[in-house]
Amino acid sequence: MAKNIVVVGTQWGDEGKGKVVDWLTEQAGGVVRFQGGHNAGHTLVVGDKTYKLNLVPSGIARPGVRCYIGNGVVLDIAHLLGEIAQLEAGGIEARSRLFISPGCPLILPYHAALDQAREAKKNAAAKIGTTGKGIGPAYEDKVARRALRVYDLFNRAHLAEKLAEVMEYHNFVLTRFLDAQPVDYQKTLDETLERAEAIRPMVTDISAALYAAHDAGQNLLFEGAQGTLLDIDHGTYPFVTSSNCVAGQAAAGSGVGPGMLHYVLGITKAYCTRVGGGPFPAELPIEREGTPGYQMSRKGREFGTVTGRARRCGWFDAALLARSARINGLSGLCITKLDVLDGLSELRICTAYRLDGKIIDLFPIGADEVARCEPIFETLPGWKESTYGLTRWEDLPDNARAYLDRLETLCQTPVDLISTGPERQETIVRRNPFAV
């Protein structure tokens, strides 16, 4: 019987989902992206080649695997075509295996212009840290029922009329409120029509395709972008992304019923990071050489795949993970970047917070309460030995195993996988999600 797995980030994104999805895809017939846009960054290392993907599902590196972009994704066609060209230059054929929902809302040049102009107008304390790629404004248009969707591309007259109407509105906002330059209508229309023809062969009913694949006995992977604490409803609002990043969105964002989702794998680093603004209770300074934060930042190469910005780093936050486990209904965890902690004499885990004179052991909702949290830590001994590239649980240092066991207990979720390096084979399997 076919089994379908949802892979989600459990922190603030950047947990290493791309490598894990690529590894799991060996046992799958298809990979589905169900939310977000090209603000997500997934890095794949295949042999001597590295691919940085934003829209194309990570399973594309596996020959014969079909990749689906669901209706929950906001789509920048120009960026998608650039990713396809990158893959083709590396010898990976993508066009015949990539399928796009006609329901995807489009990201067009005025969305990015709005995104950047708004962020520029805010004072430093109010900046969200958006990537400026237009994701938020595109989701706003979707909710306001003025979005252009993929299915609008193939009726020229209808597209031209709809585009003129929405651009009149957005150019008014750009020029009269944000003091920015307008976006040219004719150029936008001509470029959009040209790119539409390039993706026309890939447009298909994703919901129907997924049910057909499932009925044919294929395992499917549903790949989330960003992380749970960036979810528009459940994250540290307003320092969040503009979509739902949690496991439940896999159904709505691809057109399948919740009963089609059999196992939820939460990806988490062995420590914690986030990019951009917003509260981060377990944060460490990363500037001073010889400190744990510096080691996490440098050894972990903690720079954003999309933005290139240095990621903020901190100790593992088990109270945060407890919240993520509940929201997503996690079946198991995959711990990534364990080797980054090699050599530290001691490790700390945030197990609870002091908030307004009370001790709580569950991450609060909303940025204001999180910002007032004082972390409470417990300390465990570190290890000197290298964990890089190990493939067996028994080969891990005793203290590394004790650390992982403690995370498992605190998060009340089994650690099923441990990623010990970027390559596919650098993975410890305690329980195979497809066999659970």
N, C-alpha and C positions, 0 to 999 in steps of 0.2 A: 504494500500500500504506500502511495506517495506521502511524503512528509514535508511540511512547509515550515520554515524557520524565519522569524523576524529578528534582525540584528539592529540594536539601537545603542546609541551612546548614553551613558548613565551619568556623565558629569557635564561639563560645559563644551562638549565637542572635542575634536582632535584626539580621541582615545585610541585610534589605530584601527578603525572599523574596516578600512579598505583592505588591509592585509588579511584580516580575518575572513571577510567575505570572499576574497580571492581563494583562500585556503579551503573554505567550505564548498566553494563552487565545484570542486572536483567531484562532489557527490550530487550535484544539482543539474537540472536541465535548463533553468532560467533564473535570472536575477532581476528583481523589480525595484526601481527607485520610486518612492511614493510621496515625497515632500521636498520642500526647499528649492533652491535654484543653484546658480553657479557661484554662490557664496560659500558652498561647501567645498572642502578639499580632501581628496582621497589619494594617498600616495601608494603606488604599487611598485615593488621591486621584483622583477622577473629576470633572473640571470644577471647579466651585466647591464640591463636597461631599467630605467626608472620612468614611470609614467605618472604624471600629476593630473588627475581627473577631477572634474567638478560636476558634470551632468551625466556622463556616460556611466552606467553601473559598473562596479569594480570587477564583475565577472567577465567582462569583455576580453580579458587576457587569456581566458580558457577557450581553446578552439571548440567550436560547435555549440557553445552555450549561447542561448538567446537572452537578450537584455531588453528590458521594458522600462519605458519612462511613463509613469502613471499620471493621471489627471491632477493629482495633488501637487505636481511640480510646476513651478513657473519657469517658462522656457525662453531663453535667449538663443535664437536660432544661429546668429553669427558665432556665438561662443561655442555652441554645439558643433558646428561645422569645423571650427578650429580644432576641437578635441579629436574629431574624426580624422582630420588631416595628420595630427600628431601621431595617432595610433597607426595610421597607414604608413607613415614615414618609418615607424618602428617595425613594420612587417606584420601588423595585426589588422586583419580584414574585419571591418565593423559594419558597413552599411547593410549587408544582407542579414545581419543578426540583431539589428537595433530596431526597435518598434516604439512608436510615439503615440500617445493618446491624442485623439482629436480634441479632447476636452482640456488640454493644458492651456492655461492663460499665458499670453505672450509678454515677455519683457521687451520693451521697445526703447529707443534712445531717450525719450522724454522721461521714462522712469528713472534712469540713471541720473539725468540732469536734476530731477526733483530730489533724489536721494542725497546727492552731493551738495546741492544748494541749501537744503534744510540743515544738514549737519554743519555746514560752514557758518550758518547764521546763529547756531546755539552757542551759549557760553561754555567754557571748558567743563564745568561741573555737570552740565546737562547732556553732554555728548554721549551717545549710545555706543559709539565705536563701530558703526555700520561699515560694511565693506564698500558702500557707495555704488553698488552694481545694479540698484533698482529693484531689489527683491521686495522690500517693504511696500513701495508705491504700487508694484504690480499686484500684490495681494490685496491692497486697499481697493484697487479697481475691480478686482474679482468680487469682493464683498459688496462694493457699491453698485455692482451689476452693470458696469460700463467696460469691462475688460474685453479685449479682443482675444479670441481663442484660436487654436490651430485650425479648427474647422472653418473659421472665417476667411482663411487665407485663399481659398480656392474659388471665391466668387468676387471678382475684381471690383465690380460696381458696389457691391455691398461693403467690401473692405474699405474702399475709398470713402464712402459716405460715413461709415462708423469711425474711421480714423480721423476724418476732418472734425467730427463733433467732439471727440475726446481730446484731440490736440488743441482745439480752441479753448477748452476749459483749462487744460494743464499749462498751456503757454500764458494764459492770463495769470495763473498762480505764479509761474516762474518770473514773469516780468513785473507784475504789479505788487506782489507780496514778498517775493524772495530776492528781488533786485538782480535777477540772473538773465542770461540771454535766452531767447526763444529757440525752440527746435524747429528746423525746417520741415514743413509738411511734405512737399513733393519729394524731397530726398528720402525721407522716411518711407513714403509709400513705394517708391521705385525699388529701394533696397529690400524692403520686406517682400514685395512680389517676386523679386529675383531669387531670394533665399527660399521662398516657399516651394519653388519648383525643385530645389535641391533636396528637400525633405519629403516631398510628396510620396515617393515609394515606401517610406518608412512609417507612414501614418496608418494606424490600424486600431480596431476596437480592442483595447487592452484587457478589459474585463472578460470579454469573450475568449480572447487568446489564452488568458490565464486559466480559465475553467477548462478549456480544451487541453492544455498542457497537463493540468492536474488529472483529468479523466484519462489521459494517456499514460499515467503512472509516473510522471516526472516530478522530482522534488523541486521546490521553488524556494528561493531566498528573497526576503523582502528587506531591502537595504535602506536604513534611515540615514539622514544627514544631520549635522550638528549634534546636540546632546540634550538630555532631558531637562537640564536646568536652563536651557535656552528656549524651551517650549513657550509659546505665546500665552498659554493658560496656566501652566504649572511651573514656569521658570521664575527667575529673579526679575520680574517685571518692574520697570520697563526696559531693563537691560537684557533683552531677549531678542530672538529672531521673530519673523512674522508668520511662522507656520507652526503647526503641531508636530513635534519631533518624537512623540511617544509611540509605543507599539500599537495602540489602538488606531492610529492614523494609517497604518498599513492597509486596513480594510477600506476606509473611506477614500484614501488617496490612490487606490488602484482599482477599485470596483469589485472587490470580493467580499464575501460575508465573513464575520469574525470566526465562524466555525472552520474556515480554511486556514487559520493560523494555529499551529500545533505546539510550537516551542518558541520562547522568547529568550534570546541570548543578549545579555547586557555586557557591553565592552567598557572596561575601566582601566585606567592606568594604575600602576602600583603606587602612584602618588597623585597629585591633582594639578590641573592647569586650567587657565581660562585666558581668552583674548578679549581685549576691549575693556570698557568700563563695567562697573557693578561691584557689589560686595563679594568678598571671598574670605570667609572666616579663618581658614587654615593657611592663609598666604604667608610665604616666607620672602625675605629680601633676596634678590638674585644677583646683586651687583658685586658682593665681596667674595673674592677668590677664597676657596677653602671651606666655604659654608655649604650646608645641604642644599639650599636654594640655588646657589651657583652651580653645584654639580648637576642638579636636575635640569637646569636651563641649558648648560653647555653640553653635558654628556647626552642628554635627551634630545639635543638639537631642537629645542622648543621655540620654533619660529613658525608663524602661520603659513600654511600651504598657499592660501589665496592672497593674504595681505603682506606676508613677510615680516609682520610685527613680532617682536619678542613676546612669548607667552608668559603670563604670570604663573608662578609655581608655588606649590605648597604641599603639606603633608596629606596623606590619604584621609578623607573625611567619611567616616562610616555612618555618621548621622545623615549626611547627604545621600549616601548610597541606600540607606534604609528607606528614605523617601522615594528614590528612583525605583527601588525594587517593588514598592507597592503600586506606584503609578503605572508601571509597565507590566506588572504581573510576571516578573522575571522567573524563568525556569532554571537558568544557570548564568554564571559569570565567566568571562574571559579576561584575565589579568594581563595587561600588556606592559612592556618596558620595565620588567622586573630588574633587568641587568643594570639599569640606570642607578639603582640603589646599592650596587656592589661597592664594598669598601667603606661604607658609612659605619661608624662604630655603634651607633644606636639609631633607632627609627621611632618616630612618634605617629600615633594614630589619633585623630580627633574622634572622640566617642560621644560627645554631648556638648551642649553650650550652656552658658549662663545668660539668660535673657530677662531683663527687668526684675532681677532678684530671684528668679526661678531657674532650676536646672531642667533642661529638656533634652531628649535624645533623638529628636526627629527634626530634620531641616524645616524651618518655617516657610510659609508661603509669602512671596512678595519681597522686594528688595529692601524696604524700610526696616522690617523686622530682622532680616538677615544681617543688615549692616550693624545692628545693635548687639549681635551675638558675640560673646566672648568664648572662644573654643576651650574645651577641656580635653587634655591629652592623656594618653597612657603611653608608656615607653617600653619598647622591646629591644633586645640586643640585635645589632646588625651582623653582617658576615663579611669576611675578607675575600672569600673565593669568588671566582667568576661564574655567573649563571648564563653568560651569553651563549646562545646557540644550543643549549641543552635540550634534549628531546625526551628525557625520562624523569619522572617525578623523583625516583630513588636517587638520582644523581645531584639533585639540588642540595645545597648546604642545609644542615639541620635547622639553622636559624631562619633560613629563607622559607622552609616548609612550615615552621612555626608561625612565621609572619602571615603566610597565606591561609593557614588554618584559622588564625585569629580573625582575619578579614572575613572569612566564610562564616564564622560564628557571629560576628557583629552584624553582618549584613543579612544573616539568616537566608543565605542563598548559596548553593554549592558552587565551588570554583571548578568548572568543568574543563577549561582550557587555560594554558599559560603560554603567552607569546614571548619567546626569549630572543627574538631578533627579527629583522624585516623580511628575511627570506621565508618562503612557504614552509620549508621543512623545519624551521626553527620554532617548533611548537610542541608543547607537552599536552597530551590528551589524557585526561582522567575519565571523561565520559564524552563520547561522540554525540553531539546533539541530534544527529540523524538516527541514532540507535537507542536514544532514551525513550 
